[in-house]
Amino acid sequence: MKKITVVTGHYGTGKTNLSVNIAMNIKAQNKPVCVIDLDIVNPYFRTADFKQLFEENNIRLIAPQYANSNLDIPALSFDLEELAMSDEYLVIDVGGDDAGATALGRYSQALEKFHNEIEMIYVINAYRYLTPAPDDALELMYEIENASHMKHTAIVNNSNLGSETTPQTIEDSFEFADETAFKAELPLLYTACREDLAEFVEDKNIMPIKVYVKPFWER
């Protein structure tokens, strides 16, 4: 596992839920973790909303000053280079498109010094209406790279239909994920799958995840 994990993806891919799971998994290995919320665009699903969960699990959270309020004027003020040099593992949740990735771009030079320690994953969901084909997902991926001045190192398949997801839903996304990774010339790191479904999915490269982030109509 790399020391710094940067999580990007379009709105609705489940990147924030994945970020929370990654942080919790690292902490389960008794390693110090710091989650950095760079999602300054989407007011509905932010890692900052899980402050209590992180506090209960001794996970540090750094978020825009107004990330968990009704004010949408974010203030980012922290030394990412200093954080990267610390003993903590970093999980950076980036806003869900090229506009959101612009915030990451502010820190690209600082992160360049640690490029060998960075896993920058692009999260995909085959069932997002704005990315119905691999080429659509790749177009957005390249836009994020241009905005952030950084390159992805891996793809994560997080295809789901929320509470309606079944094992077949996951299996039907494999072709989309494989083609996206092939065209991107990047490894498919794993397929994330709700933990109660994982044992029923016919694939060895599965990462079981908990559902921390739910749309308001499912809460």
C-alpha positions in Angstrom: 0.0 0.0 0.0 1.3 3.4 -1.0 1.6 6.1 1.8 -0.6 8.6 -0.1 -3.9 7.6 -1.8 -5.6 10.2 -4.0 -9.2 9.3 -4.9 -10.9 10.9 -7.9 -14.0 10.2 -10.0 -17.2 11.6 -11.3 -20.1 12.5 -9.1 -22.0 9.4 -8.2 -19.2 6.9 -8.6 -19.0 6.5 -4.8 -15.5 7.9 -4.4 -16.2 9.5 -1.0 -17.6 6.2 0.4 -14.5 4.4 -1.0 -12.2 7.1 0.6 -13.9 6.4 4.0 -13.4 2.6 3.5 -9.7 3.1 2.5 -9.1 5.2 5.6 -10.9 2.7 7.9 -8.9 -0.3 6.3 -5.6 1.5 6.9 -6.6 2.2 10.5 -7.5 -1.4 11.0 -3.9 -2.2 10.3 -3.0 0.1 13.3 -1.4 2.7 11.1 -1.9 6.4 11.6 -4.3 7.9 9.1 -5.2 11.4 8.0 -8.1 12.1 5.6 -7.9 15.3 3.5 -11.2 16.4 2.1 -10.6 18.3 -1.1 -14.2 18.0 -2.3 -15.0 21.7 -2.3 -17.6 21.3 -5.0 -20.2 18.9 -3.9 -22.1 20.0 -0.7 -24.0 16.6 -0.4 -21.3 13.9 -0.1 -18.1 14.9 1.6 -15.7 13.1 3.9 -16.1 16.0 6.2 -19.5 14.7 7.0 -18.0 11.7 8.8 -16.1 13.7 11.4 -17.7 11.8 14.3 -16.8 8.4 12.7 -13.2 9.5 12.2 -12.9 10.8 15.7 -14.3 7.5 17.2 -11.6 5.6 15.2 -8.8 8.1 15.9 -8.5 9.1 12.2 -7.5 12.7 11.7 -9.6 14.8 9.3 -8.5 18.0 7.5 -11.3 19.7 5.6 -12.1 23.1 4.1 -13.1 25.5 6.8 -16.8 25.5 5.7 -17.0 22.0 4.3 -19.6 20.8 6.9 -21.7 24.0 7.0 -24.3 25.6 4.8 -21.6 28.1 3.6 -20.0 27.1 0.3 -17.0 29.4 0.3 -14.2 26.9 1.0 -10.9 27.9 2.7 -8.0 25.5 2.2 -5.1 26.2 4.5 -2.7 23.4 5.3 0.8 22.3 4.4 0.4 19.1 2.3 4.1 18.7 1.9 4.6 18.7 5.7 1.7 16.1 6.0 3.3 13.9 3.3 6.5 13.9 5.3 4.8 12.8 8.5 4.2 9.2 9.7 0.6 9.4 8.7 -1.0 7.6 5.7 -2.9 10.2 3.7 -6.2 9.6 2.0 -7.2 12.6 -0.2 -10.8 12.8 -1.4 -10.9 15.0 -4.5 -13.9 16.8 -5.9 -15.9 14.9 -8.5 -14.8 16.3 -11.9 -12.2 18.6 -13.5 -13.5 21.6 -11.5 -13.1 19.7 -8.2 -9.6 18.5 -9.3 -8.5 22.1 -9.6 -8.2 22.1 -5.8 -5.7 19.2 -6.0 -3.8 21.1 -8.7 -2.8 23.7 -6.0 -0.8 21.0 -4.3 0.6 19.1 -7.4 4.1 20.5 -7.0 4.3 19.6 -3.4 3.1 16.1 -4.2 5.5 15.7 -7.1 8.3 15.2 -4.5 6.5 12.1 -3.3 5.4 10.6 -6.6 6.8 7.2 -5.8 4.6 7.0 -2.7 1.3 8.1 -4.4 -1.5 5.9 -5.6 -3.9 8.1 -7.6 -7.0 6.1 -8.3 -9.8 6.9 -10.7 -13.1 5.5 -9.5 -15.6 4.4 -12.2 -19.3 3.4 -12.1 -20.6 1.7 -15.2 -24.1 2.8 -14.3 -23.6 6.6 -14.2 -25.6 8.2 -16.9 -22.9 10.7 -17.8 -20.3 8.0 -18.4 -22.2 5.2 -20.1 -19.2 4.0 -22.1 -15.5 3.6 -21.3 -14.6 6.4 -23.6 -16.8 8.8 -21.7 -15.2 7.7 -18.4 -11.8 8.2 -19.9 -12.6 11.7 -21.2 -13.4 12.8 -17.7 -10.3 11.1 -16.3 -8.1 13.1 -18.7 -9.9 16.3 -17.7 -9.2 15.6 -14.1 -5.5 15.0 -14.9 -5.3 18.2 -16.8 -6.9 20.2 -14.0 -4.9 18.5 -11.2 -1.6 18.4 -13.1 -1.2 14.8 -11.9 -1.5 11.4 -13.5 -3.6 8.5 -12.4 -1.9 5.3 -11.5 -4.8 2.8 -11.3 -8.6 2.3 -11.9 -11.0 1.1 -9.3 -14.4 -0.4 -10.4 -17.1 0.8 -8.0 -20.0 0.1 -10.2 -23.3 0.0 -8.3 -26.9 0.9 -8.3 -27.1 1.9 -4.6 -29.5 -0.2 -2.5 -30.6 -1.9 -5.7 -27.2 -3.4 -6.4 -27.1 -7.2 -6.8 -24.1 -9.6 -7.4 -25.2 -9.6 -11.1 -25.0 -5.8 -11.1 -21.4 -6.1 -10.1 -20.5 -8.9 -12.6 -22.2 -7.1 -15.5 -19.8 -4.2 -14.9 -16.6 -6.2 -15.4 -16.4 -5.7 -19.2 -16.8 -1.9 -18.7 -14.1 -1.8 -16.1 -11.7 -4.0 -18.0 -12.1 -2.0 -21.2 -11.7 1.3 -19.3 -8.5 0.1 -17.7 -7.2 -1.3 -21.0 -7.8 1.9 -22.9 -6.3 4.0 -20.1 -3.3 1.6 -20.0 -3.7 1.5 -16.2 -4.1 -1.5 -13.9 -7.6 -2.4 -12.6 -6.7 -2.3 -8.9 -9.9 -4.0 -7.7 -13.7 -4.0 -7.9 -15.3 -2.6 -4.7 -18.4 -4.5 -3.6 -20.8 -4.1 -0.8 -19.6 -6.5 1.9 -22.9 -8.4 2.1 -22.7 -9.2 -1.6 -19.0 -9.9 -2.0 -19.1 -13.6 -1.4 -21.7 -14.0 -4.1 -19.7 -12.2 -6.8 -17.6 -14.5 -9.1 -14.3 -12.7 -9.1 -11.2 -12.9 -7.0 -10.2 -9.3 -7.3 -13.0 -8.0 -5.0 -12.6 -5.5 -2.1 -15.6 -5.7 0.3 -16.7 -2.3 1.5 -19.2 -0.9 4.0 -21.8 1.7 2.9 -21.1 4.8 4.9 -22.4 7.3 2.4 -26.1 7.1 1.5 -28.3 9.4 -0.5 -30.7 11.4 1.6 -33.6 9.3 0.3 -32.0 6.1 1.8 -31.0 7.6 5.1 
